[in-house]
């Protein structure tokens, strides 16, 4: 039995980038923190897929080639939680 790899396709600064998903579930539209060579950035999840590395080699290779990603993939650092707050000015 092969290993399953969860992939996350994200959009950042108009570019599509492929990352390995974390242990928790992500959905399309989530905002995540991703690693860069010189820090971190936020990106929007535009697709999530799971592939079995032995059975779906072609699908995995296509995902890598379509985004110019290299293996091993960088991992999503975390989900960005955006809280709505209100500031009431009293004067």
Biopython code that builds the backbone (N, CA, C, O; Angstrom):
import numpy as np
from Bio.PDB.StructureBuilder import StructureBuilder

atoms = [
    (1, "UNK", "N", (0.849, -1.180, 0.000)),
    (1, "UNK", "CA", (0.000, 0.000, 0.000)),
    (1, "UNK", "C", (0.891, 1.239, 0.000)),
    (1, "UNK", "O", (1.887, 1.298, 0.722)),
    (2, "UNK", "N", (0.533, 2.205, -0.798)),
    (2, "UNK", "CA", (1.342, 3.411, -0.943)),
    (2, "UNK", "C", (1.061, 4.451, 0.114)),
    (2, "UNK", "O", (0.160, 4.305, 0.941)),
    (3, "UNK", "N", (1.840, 5.487, 0.067)),
    (3, "UNK", "CA", (1.650, 6.615, 0.965)),
    (3, "UNK", "C", (0.722, 7.623, 0.319)),
    (3, "UNK", "O", (0.778, 7.848, -0.890)),
    (4, "UNK", "N", (-0.123, 8.222, 1.122)),
    (4, "UNK", "CA", (-1.007, 9.263, 0.634)),
    (4, "UNK", "C", (-0.372, 10.617, 0.906)),
    (4, "UNK", "O", (0.171, 10.852, 1.986)),
    (5, "UNK", "N", (-0.443, 11.495, -0.066)),
    (5, "UNK", "CA", (0.107, 12.838, 0.071)),
    (5, "UNK", "C", (-1.020, 13.832, -0.187)),
    (5, "UNK", "O", (-1.671, 13.788, -1.231)),
    (6, "UNK", "N", (-1.243, 14.714, 0.756)),
    (6, "UNK", "CA", (-2.253, 15.763, 0.593)),
    (6, "UNK", "C", (-1.574, 16.983, -0.005)),
    (6, "UNK", "O", (-0.587, 17.484, 0.535)),
    (7, "UNK", "N", (-2.104, 17.450, -1.113)),
    (7, "UNK", "CA", (-1.550, 18.597, -1.823)),
    (7, "UNK", "C", (-2.503, 19.777, -1.730)),
    (7, "UNK", "O", (-3.722, 19.605, -1.727)),
    (8, "UNK", "N", (-1.938, 20.973, -1.655)),
    (8, "UNK", "CA", (-2.727, 22.197, -1.604)),
    (8, "UNK", "C", (-2.209, 23.130, -2.693)),
    (8, "UNK", "O", (-1.034, 23.500, -2.696)),
    (9, "UNK", "N", (-3.082, 23.506, -3.609)),
    (9, "UNK", "CA", (-2.732, 24.485, -4.635)),
    (9, "UNK", "C", (-3.169, 25.848, -4.116)),
    (9, "UNK", "O", (-4.340, 26.057, -3.801)),
    (10, "UNK", "N", (-2.216, 26.771, -4.031)),
    (10, "UNK", "CA", (-2.488, 28.097, -3.476)),
    (10, "UNK", "C", (-2.190, 29.177, -4.493)),
    (10, "UNK", "O", (-1.389, 28.988, -5.409)),
    (11, "UNK", "N", (-2.850, 30.318, -4.318)),
    (11, "UNK", "CA", (-2.590, 31.481, -5.159)),
    (11, "UNK", "C", (-1.998, 32.578, -4.282)),
    (11, "UNK", "O", (-2.568, 32.974, -3.265)),
    (12, "UNK", "N", (-0.811, 33.060, -4.724)),
    (12, "UNK", "CA", (-0.123, 34.126, -3.994)),
    (12, "UNK", "C", (0.482, 35.079, -5.003)),
    (12, "UNK", "O", (1.245, 34.663, -5.876)),
    (13, "UNK", "N", (0.150, 36.348, -4.891)),
    (13, "UNK", "CA", (0.671, 37.369, -5.806)),
    (13, "UNK", "C", (0.451, 37.000, -7.272)),
    (13, "UNK", "O", (1.323, 37.232, -8.110)),
    (14, "UNK", "N", (-0.713, 36.427, -7.581)),
    (14, "UNK", "CA", (-1.050, 36.078, -8.959)),
    (14, "UNK", "C", (-0.411, 34.798, -9.468)),
    (14, "UNK", "O", (-0.654, 34.404, -10.609)),
    (15, "UNK", "N", (0.407, 34.134, -8.640)),
    (15, "UNK", "CA", (1.048, 32.884, -9.042)),
    (15, "UNK", "C", (0.406, 31.717, -8.311)),
    (15, "UNK", "O", (-0.080, 31.856, -7.189)),
    (16, "UNK", "N", (0.413, 30.563, -8.969)),
    (16, "UNK", "CA", (-0.083, 29.344, -8.344)),
    (16, "UNK", "C", (1.104, 28.535, -7.839)),
    (16, "UNK", "O", (2.085, 28.325, -8.553)),
    (17, "UNK", "N", (0.994, 28.090, -6.604)),
    (17, "UNK", "CA", (2.078, 27.346, -5.982)),
    (17, "UNK", "C", (1.516, 26.102, -5.304)),
    (17, "UNK", "O", (0.400, 26.119, -4.783)),
    (18, "UNK", "N", (2.287, 25.036, -5.315)),
    (18, "UNK", "CA", (1.865, 23.766, -4.742)),
    (18, "UNK", "C", (2.600, 23.527, -3.428)),
    (18, "UNK", "O", (3.815, 23.704, -3.342)),
    (19, "UNK", "N", (1.849, 23.122, -2.406)),
    (19, "UNK", "CA", (2.408, 22.842, -1.094)),
    (19, "UNK", "C", (1.871, 21.514, -0.589)),
    (19, "UNK", "O", (0.853, 21.016, -1.070)),
    (20, "UNK", "N", (2.563, 20.953, 0.377)),
    (20, "UNK", "CA", (2.057, 19.773, 1.049)),
    (20, "UNK", "C", (1.137, 20.245, 2.165)),
    (20, "UNK", "O", (1.464, 21.170, 2.908)),
    (21, "UNK", "N", (-0.009, 19.600, 2.270)),
    (21, "UNK", "CA", (-1.008, 20.013, 3.255)),
    (21, "UNK", "C", (-0.599, 19.573, 4.654)),
    (21, "UNK", "O", (0.121, 18.588, 4.815)),
    (22, "UNK", "N", (-1.059, 20.302, 5.661)),
    (22, "UNK", "CA", (-0.806, 19.924, 7.048)),
    (22, "UNK", "C", (-1.733, 18.788, 7.466)),
    (22, "UNK", "O", (-2.524, 18.288, 6.666)),
    (23, "UNK", "N", (-1.625, 18.394, 8.722)),
    (23, "UNK", "CA", (-2.442, 17.290, 9.237)),
    (23, "UNK", "C", (-3.921, 17.658, 9.361)),
    (23, "UNK", "O", (-4.781, 16.777, 9.369)),
    (24, "UNK", "N", (-4.217, 18.942, 9.457)),
    (24, "UNK", "CA", (-5.617, 19.351, 9.587)),
    (24, "UNK", "C", (-6.210, 19.609, 8.208)),
    (24, "UNK", "O", (-5.485, 19.742, 7.221)),
    (25, "UNK", "N", (-7.517, 19.676, 8.153)),
    (25, "UNK", "CA", (-8.224, 19.806, 6.889)),
    (25, "UNK", "C", (-8.279, 21.256, 6.420)),
    (25, "UNK", "O", (-8.609, 22.158, 7.190)),
    (26, "UNK", "N", (-7.957, 21.460, 5.167)),
    (26, "UNK", "CA", (-8.090, 22.761, 4.529)),
    (26, "UNK", "C", (-9.140, 22.666, 3.441)),
    (26, "UNK", "O", (-9.383, 21.593, 2.888)),
    (27, "UNK", "N", (-9.758, 23.793, 3.137)),
    (27, "UNK", "CA", (-10.782, 23.844, 2.102)),
    (27, "UNK", "C", (-10.489, 24.994, 1.158)),
    (27, "UNK", "O", (-9.759, 25.928, 1.492)),
    (28, "UNK", "N", (-11.067, 24.908, -0.017)),
    (28, "UNK", "CA", (-10.948, 25.985, -0.995)),
    (28, "UNK", "C", (-11.434, 27.279, -0.357)),
    (28, "UNK", "O", (-12.482, 27.311, 0.288)),
    (29, "UNK", "N", (-10.659, 28.350, -0.546)),
    (29, "UNK", "CA", (-11.022, 29.649, 0.015)),
    (29, "UNK", "C", (-10.326, 29.970, 1.323)),
    (29, "UNK", "O", (-10.300, 31.130, 1.735)),
    (30, "UNK", "N", (-9.756, 28.964, 1.992)),
    (30, "UNK", "CA", (-9.022, 29.224, 3.237)),
    (30, "UNK", "C", (-7.787, 30.069, 2.942)),
    (30, "UNK", "O", (-7.212, 29.989, 1.856)),
    (31, "UNK", "N", (-7.390, 30.869, 3.906)),
    (31, "UNK", "CA", (-6.154, 31.655, 3.806)),
    (31, "UNK", "C", (-5.131, 30.970, 4.705)),
    (31, "UNK", "O", (-5.406, 30.679, 5.869)),
    (32, "UNK", "N", (-3.949, 30.718, 4.149)),
    (32, "UNK", "CA", (-2.920, 29.991, 4.881)),
    (32, "UNK", "C", (-1.606, 30.760, 4.875)),
    (32, "UNK", "O", (-1.382, 31.638, 4.042)),
    (33, "UNK", "N", (-0.752, 30.415, 5.813)),
    (33, "UNK", "CA", (0.601, 30.955, 5.874)),
    (33, "UNK", "C", (1.523, 29.938, 5.212)),
    (33, "UNK", "O", (1.477, 28.749, 5.525)),
    (34, "UNK", "N", (2.366, 30.418, 4.288)),
    (34, "UNK", "CA", (3.276, 29.536, 3.557)),
    (34, "UNK", "C", (4.708, 30.049, 3.692)),
    (34, "UNK", "O", (4.933, 31.251, 3.833)),
    (35, "UNK", "N", (5.677, 29.126, 3.647)),
    (35, "UNK", "CA", (7.070, 29.534, 3.787)),
    (35, "UNK", "C", (7.643, 30.097, 2.490)),
    (35, "UNK", "O", (7.298, 29.652, 1.395)),
    (36, "UNK", "N", (8.512, 31.069, 2.634)),
    (36, "UNK", "CA", (9.285, 31.623, 1.526)),
    (36, "UNK", "C", (10.758, 31.449, 1.853)),
    (36, "UNK", "O", (11.102, 31.049, 2.965)),
    (37, "UNK", "N", (11.619, 31.739, 0.911)),
    (37, "UNK", "CA", (13.056, 31.662, 1.188)),
    (37, "UNK", "C", (13.478, 32.653, 2.271)),
    (37, "UNK", "O", (14.425, 32.404, 3.018)),
    (38, "UNK", "N", (12.767, 33.777, 2.347)),
    (38, "UNK", "CA", (13.147, 34.824, 3.302)),
    (38, "UNK", "C", (11.991, 35.222, 4.216)),
    (38, "UNK", "O", (11.783, 36.409, 4.467)),
    (39, "UNK", "N", (11.251, 34.260, 4.707)),
    (39, "UNK", "CA", (10.155, 34.570, 5.614)),
    (39, "UNK", "C", (8.912, 33.770, 5.294)),
    (39, "UNK", "O", (8.979, 32.611, 4.885)),
    (40, "UNK", "N", (7.759, 34.424, 5.492)),
    (40, "UNK", "CA", (6.474, 33.780, 5.228)),
    (40, "UNK", "C", (5.565, 34.746, 4.470)),
    (40, "UNK", "O", (5.828, 35.946, 4.393)),
    (41, "UNK", "N", (4.496, 34.194, 3.919)),
    (41, "UNK", "CA", (3.498, 34.992, 3.216)),
    (41, "UNK", "C", (2.146, 34.326, 3.399)),
    (41, "UNK", "O", (2.057, 33.181, 3.842)),
    (42, "UNK", "N", (1.103, 35.051, 3.055)),
    (42, "UNK", "CA", (-0.230, 34.455, 3.067)),
    (42, "UNK", "C", (-0.633, 34.114, 1.645)),
    (42, "UNK", "O", (-0.234, 34.783, 0.692)),
    (43, "UNK", "N", (-1.427, 33.067, 1.518)),
    (43, "UNK", "CA", (-1.891, 32.611, 0.212)),
    (43, "UNK", "C", (-3.310, 32.066, 0.362)),
    (43, "UNK", "O", (-3.713, 31.650, 1.448)),
    (44, "UNK", "N", (-4.059, 32.072, -0.734)),
    (44, "UNK", "CA", (-5.414, 31.543, -0.725)),
    (44, "UNK", "C", (-5.418, 30.142, -1.309)),
    (44, "UNK", "O", (-4.832, 29.901, -2.365)),
    (45, "UNK", "N", (-6.081, 29.218, -0.622)),
    (45, "UNK", "CA", (-6.203, 27.854, -1.113)),
    (45, "UNK", "C", (-7.208, 27.845, -2.264)),
    (45, "UNK", "O", (-8.345, 28.288, -2.103)),
    (46, "UNK", "N", (-6.784, 27.338, -3.428)),
    (46, "UNK", "CA", (-7.698, 27.272, -4.571)),
    (46, "UNK", "C", (-8.060, 25.831, -4.940)),
    (46, "UNK", "O", (-8.995, 25.611, -5.710)),
    (47, "UNK", "N", (-7.328, 24.843, -4.399)),
    (47, "UNK", "CA", (-7.675, 23.438, -4.624)),
    (47, "UNK", "C", (-6.937, 22.572, -3.613)),
    (47, "UNK", "O", (-5.816, 22.875, -3.204)),
    (48, "UNK", "N", (-7.593, 21.490, -3.223)),
    (48, "UNK", "CA", (-7.006, 20.514, -2.316)),
    (48, "UNK", "C", (-7.195, 19.147, -2.944)),
    (48, "UNK", "O", (-8.287, 18.830, -3.417)),
    (49, "UNK", "N", (-6.142, 18.326, -2.956)),
    (49, "UNK", "CA", (-6.292, 16.973, -3.473)),
    (49, "UNK", "C", (-5.380, 16.021, -2.714)),
    (49, "UNK", "O", (-4.344, 16.413, -2.177)),
    (50, "UNK", "N", (-5.791, 14.766, -2.684)),
    (50, "UNK", "CA", (-5.004, 13.714, -2.069)),
    (50, "UNK", "C", (-4.611, 12.734, -3.157)),
    (50, "UNK", "O", (-5.453, 12.306, -3.946)),
    (51, "UNK", "N", (-3.344, 12.380, -3.204)),
    (51, "UNK", "CA", (-2.880, 11.399, -4.185)),
    (51, "UNK", "C", (-2.143, 10.281, -3.464)),
    (51, "UNK", "O", (-1.504, 10.505, -2.436)),
    (52, "UNK", "N", (-2.237, 9.074, -4.015)),
    (52, "UNK", "CA", (-1.467, 7.953, -3.505)),
    (52, "UNK", "C", (-0.216, 7.863, -4.368)),
    (52, "UNK", "O", (-0.314, 7.692, -5.583)),
    (53, "UNK", "N", (0.936, 7.975, -3.765)),
    (53, "UNK", "CA", (2.171, 8.126, -4.527)),
    (53, "UNK", "C", (2.485, 6.948, -5.447)),
    (53, "UNK", "O", (3.135, 7.144, -6.474)),
    (54, "UNK", "N", (2.052, 5.742, -5.118)),
    (54, "UNK", "CA", (2.343, 4.594, -5.978)),
    (54, "UNK", "C", (1.311, 4.417, -7.086)),
    (54, "UNK", "O", (1.665, 4.049, -8.206)),
    (55, "UNK", "N", (0.046, 4.674, -6.788)),
    (55, "UNK", "CA", (-1.031, 4.428, -7.743)),
    (55, "UNK", "C", (-1.236, 5.614, -8.678)),
    (55, "UNK", "O", (-1.495, 5.424, -9.866)),
    (56, "UNK", "N", (-1.125, 6.816, -8.168)),
    (56, "UNK", "CA", (-1.445, 8.015, -8.943)),
    (56, "UNK", "C", (-0.198, 8.832, -9.278)),
    (56, "UNK", "O", (-0.196, 10.057, -9.151)),
    (57, "UNK", "N", (0.835, 8.160, -9.697)),
    (57, "UNK", "CA", (2.094, 8.839, -10.016)),
    (57, "UNK", "C", (1.906, 9.889, -11.105)),
    (57, "UNK", "O", (2.499, 10.965, -11.030)),
    (58, "UNK", "N", (1.094, 9.593, -12.112)),
    (58, "UNK", "CA", (0.879, 10.539, -13.210)),
    (58, "UNK", "C", (0.173, 11.801, -12.725)),
    (58, "UNK", "O", (0.540, 12.910, -13.113)),
    (59, "UNK", "N", (-0.824, 11.634, -11.888)),
    (59, "UNK", "CA", (-1.560, 12.784, -11.355)),
    (59, "UNK", "C", (-0.644, 13.655, -10.500)),
    (59, "UNK", "O", (-0.694, 14.883, -10.579)),
    (60, "UNK", "N", (0.190, 13.019, -9.689)),
    (60, "UNK", "CA", (1.128, 13.737, -8.844)),
    (60, "UNK", "C", (2.164, 14.472, -9.694)),
    (60, "UNK", "O", (2.468, 15.637, -9.436)),
    (61, "UNK", "N", (2.699, 13.798, -10.697)),
    (61, "UNK", "CA", (3.691, 14.410, -11.591)),
    (61, "UNK", "C", (3.079, 15.588, -12.344)),
    (61, "UNK", "O", (3.748, 16.599, -12.554)),
    (62, "UNK", "N", (1.812, 15.469, -12.753)),
    (62, "UNK", "CA", (1.139, 16.563, -13.453)),
    (62, "UNK", "C", (1.008, 17.775, -12.539)),
    (62, "UNK", "O", (1.261, 18.903, -12.963)),
    (63, "UNK", "N", (0.619, 17.550, -11.298)),
    (63, "UNK", "CA", (0.471, 18.661, -10.346)),
    (63, "UNK", "C", (1.807, 19.357, -10.121)),
    (63, "UNK", "O", (1.856, 20.584, -10.040)),
    (64, "UNK", "N", (2.881, 18.599, -10.019)),
    (64, "UNK", "CA", (4.207, 19.193, -9.852)),
    (64, "UNK", "C", (4.600, 20.010, -11.080)),
    (64, "UNK", "O", (5.081, 21.136, -10.957)),
    (65, "UNK", "N", (4.394, 19.439, -12.256)),
    (65, "UNK", "CA", (4.790, 20.111, -13.496)),
    (65, "UNK", "C", (3.948, 21.355, -13.764)),
    (65, "UNK", "O", (4.465, 22.352, -14.270)),
    (66, "UNK", "N", (2.681, 21.310, -13.437)),
    (66, "UNK", "CA", (1.776, 22.429, -13.723)),
    (66, "UNK", "C", (2.112, 23.667, -12.907)),
    (66, "UNK", "O", (1.755, 24.779, -13.295)),
    (67, "UNK", "N", (2.790, 23.489, -11.791)),
    (67, "UNK", "CA", (3.101, 24.625, -10.924)),
    (67, "UNK", "C", (4.601, 24.888, -10.835)),
    (67, "UNK", "O", (5.022, 25.755, -10.069)),
    (68, "UNK", "N", (5.406, 24.173, -11.587)),
    (68, "UNK", "CA", (6.866, 24.283, -11.521)),
    (68, "UNK", "C", (7.384, 24.015, -10.112)),
    (68, "UNK", "O", (8.417, 24.554, -9.715)),
    (69, "UNK", "N", (6.675, 23.191, -9.363)),
    (69, "UNK", "CA", (7.089, 22.857, -8.008)),
    (69, "UNK", "C", (8.211, 21.830, -8.051)),
    (69, "UNK", "O", (8.363, 21.095, -9.027)),
    (70, "UNK", "N", (8.983, 21.792, -6.991)),
    (70, "UNK", "CA", (10.034, 20.794, -6.868)),
    (70, "UNK", "C", (9.757, 19.942, -5.635)),
    (70, "UNK", "O", (9.106, 20.379, -4.686)),
    (71, "UNK", "N", (10.259, 18.736, -5.676)),
    (71, "UNK", "CA", (10.049, 17.816, -4.575)),
    (71, "UNK", "C", (11.304, 17.761, -3.728)),
    (71, "UNK", "O", (12.379, 17.707, -4.325)),
    (72, "UNK", "N", (11.287, 17.768, -2.427)),
    (72, "UNK", "CA", (10.094, 17.707, -1.584)),
    (72, "UNK", "C", (9.380, 19.048, -1.517)),
    (72, "UNK", "O", (10.002, 20.109, -1.572)),
    (73, "UNK", "N", (8.087, 18.976, -1.399)),
    (73, "UNK", "CA", (7.276, 20.189, -1.334)),
    (73, "UNK", "C", (7.419, 20.855, 0.028)),
    (73, "UNK", "O", (7.612, 20.192, 1.048)),
    (74, "UNK", "N", (7.322, 22.167, 0.020)),
    (74, "UNK", "CA", (7.252, 22.892, 1.290)),
    (74, "UNK", "C", (5.874, 22.645, 1.886)),
    (74, "UNK", "O", (4.904, 22.410, 1.165)),
    (75, "UNK", "N", (5.803, 22.701, 3.208)),
    (75, "UNK", "CA", (4.542, 22.440, 3.897)),
    (75, "UNK", "C", (3.866, 23.740, 4.304)),
    (75, "UNK", "O", (4.523, 24.711, 4.681)),
    (76, "UNK", "N", (2.547, 23.740, 4.222)),
    (76, "UNK", "CA", (1.751, 24.868, 4.716)),
    (76, "UNK", "C", (2.049, 25.016, 6.204)),
    (76, "UNK", "O", (2.054, 24.027, 6.938)),
    (77, "UNK", "N", (2.296, 26.242, 6.653)),
    (77, "UNK", "CA", (2.648, 26.483, 8.048)),
    (77, "UNK", "C", (1.435, 26.533, 8.962)),
    (77, "UNK", "O", (1.502, 26.095, 10.110)),
    (78, "UNK", "N", (0.330, 27.062, 8.461)),
    (78, "UNK", "CA", (-0.860, 27.161, 9.293)),
    (78, "UNK", "C", (-1.966, 27.917, 8.598)),
    (78, "UNK", "O", (-1.758, 28.573, 7.577)),
    (79, "UNK", "N", (-3.122, 27.811, 9.163)),
    (79, "UNK", "CA", (-4.284, 28.520, 8.644)),
    (79, "UNK", "C", (-4.320, 29.900, 9.288)),
    (79, "UNK", "O", (-4.060, 30.037, 10.484)),
    (80, "UNK", "N", (-4.637, 30.909, 8.509)),
    (80, "UNK", "CA", (-4.727, 32.273, 9.012)),
    (80, "UNK", "C", (-6.171, 32.524, 9.414)),
    (80, "UNK", "O", (-7.089, 32.433, 8.599)),
    (81, "UNK", "N", (-6.343, 32.837, 10.666)),
    (81, "UNK", "CA", (-7.688, 33.116, 11.185)),
    (81, "UNK", "C", (-7.863, 34.621, 11.227)),
    (81, "UNK", "O", (-7.103, 35.327, 11.889)),
    (82, "UNK", "N", (-8.853, 35.100, 10.527)),
    (82, "UNK", "CA", (-9.121, 36.532, 10.472)),
    (82, "UNK", "C", (-10.345, 36.818, 11.333)),
    (82, "UNK", "O", (-11.445, 36.338, 11.059)),
    (83, "UNK", "N", (-10.133, 37.593, 12.358)),
    (83, "UNK", "CA", (-11.217, 37.948, 13.263)),
    (83, "UNK", "C", (-11.740, 39.327, 12.922)),
    (83, "UNK", "O", (-10.975, 40.246, 12.629)),
    (84, "UNK", "N", (-13.033, 39.454, 12.965)),
    (84, "UNK", "CA", (-13.634, 40.756, 12.725)),
    (84, "UNK", "C", (-13.738, 41.481, 14.056)),
    (84, "UNK", "O", (-14.218, 40.922, 15.042)),
    (85, "UNK", "N", (-13.294, 42.708, 14.077)),
    (85, "UNK", "CA", (-13.434, 43.485, 15.299)),
    (85, "UNK", "C", (-13.932, 44.869, 14.936)),
    (85, "UNK", "O", (-13.791, 45.321, 13.799)),
    (86, "UNK", "N", (-14.509, 45.522, 15.907)),
    (86, "UNK", "CA", (-15.032, 46.865, 15.686)),
    (86, "UNK", "C", (-14.431, 47.812, 16.709)),
    (86, "UNK", "O", (-14.239, 47.464, 17.874)),
    (87, "UNK", "N", (-14.147, 48.994, 16.253)),
    (87, "UNK", "CA", (-13.596, 50.010, 17.130)),
    (87, "UNK", "C", (-14.658, 51.092, 17.262)),
    (87, "UNK", "O", (-15.018, 51.746, 16.283)),
    (88, "UNK", "N", (-15.144, 51.268, 18.451)),
    (88, "UNK", "CA", (-16.145, 52.312, 18.710)),
    (88, "UNK", "C", (-15.444, 53.517, 19.313)),
    (88, "UNK", "O", (-14.898, 53.460, 20.415)),
    (89, "UNK", "N", (-15.475, 54.595, 18.570)),
    (89, "UNK", "CA", (-14.828, 55.812, 19.053)),
    (89, "UNK", "C", (-15.791, 56.543, 19.975)),
    (89, "UNK", "O", (-16.914, 56.873, 19.593)),
    (90, "UNK", "N", (-15.332, 56.788, 21.186)),
    (90, "UNK", "CA", (-16.160, 57.512, 22.134)),
    (90, "UNK", "C", (-15.509, 58.849, 22.425)),
    (90, "UNK", "O", (-14.309, 58.910, 22.694)),
    (91, "UNK", "N", (-16.257, 59.878, 22.375)),
    (91, "UNK", "CA", (-15.634, 61.179, 22.573)),
    (91, "UNK", "C", (-16.493, 62.209, 23.137)),
    (91, "UNK", "O", (-16.051, 63.340, 23.339)),
]
sb = StructureBuilder()
sb.init_structure("model")
sb.init_model(0)
sb.init_chain("A")
sb.init_seg("    ")
for serial, (resi, resn, name, xyz) in enumerate(atoms, 1):
    if name == "N":
        sb.init_residue(resn, " ", resi, " ")
    sb.init_atom(name, np.array(xyz, "f"), 0.0, 1.0, " ", f" {name:<3s}", serial, name[0])
structure = sb.get_structure()
